[in-house]
Amino acid sequence: MAISSFARKEIKFLLNMHQYESLMEVISEYMNPDKYCVGGKEYGIYNIYYDTPDDFLIRESLAKPYFKEKLRLRSYYSPASPDSLVFLEIKRKIGGIVTKRRVSMTLAESGQYFRERVKPEYSKYVTGQVFSELDAFLNHYPVEPKHYISYQREAFFGKDNKDFRLTFDRKITERRYDLSLDCQSYGNYIIGAEQRLMEVKVSDSMPEWLIRKLSELQIYKASFSKYGKAYMTFVHEQTTRSNIQISGISIANNKILLNRSV
């Protein structure tokens, strides 16, 4: 059973096609493609986000607290089969530093874990630690599948610093139905076809060459959460279409207001 854990900064930028293509012209000088992205290839990432019945976790996240956390089940195949490898992840952000802890299992095993807390066999001590964190999370939050989000990704890592990563996501797709990884990837796009969401993932600071290029291309930091954007799209559609009251949400002057405590 594979496991990964890290702590880093994640800085996001929303690029238009000119900015993306201009940046890609210099990427190969400083970075190598991920092994799945050699030759201009990309790979798919498919997620189910879990939340409480009243969407507490995403509402709290959108309020930008010092500490926030989320739970998701991730696959790199679509549709996933019962024996496909998936990753159950707790992702936390504490004062701007992102940490992620995850364990791997099959899709069938993940269903059994959520239903009955039955864990797959494992031998590493640290795997047991992560499962203890997952147990505590699930005991604290009565979560259920709430949102499907997928996207196509290009990924690169620094030639001189492999901890420095750069990713470009397109076709960011969301839906709040058919919430299973064994369903095909489809839904609504939450960024334009000519846009790319770039994420800079670093343990310390961005390299100077990237800072210079971002300034030259007038690429500026953006506050963008895939789950947050998908949820706000859902809220806006529901409140404007039917005047439905959603827990923790209110509208004033055509703006959506988030109430942290409900």
Secondary structure, 3 states (H helix, E strand, C coil): CCEEEEEEEEEEEEEEHHHHHHHHHHHHHHEEECCCCCCCCCEEEEEEEEECCCCHHHHHHHCCCCEEEEEEEEECCCCCCCCCEEEEEEEEEECCEEEEEEEEEEHHHHHHHHHHCCCCCCCCHHHHHHHHHHHHHHHHCCCEEEEEEEEEEEEEEECCCCCCEEEEEEEEEEECCCCCCCCCCCCEECCCCCEEEEEEEECCCCCHHHHHHHHHCCCCECCCCHHHHHHHHHHHHHHHHHCCCCCCEEEECCEEEECCCC
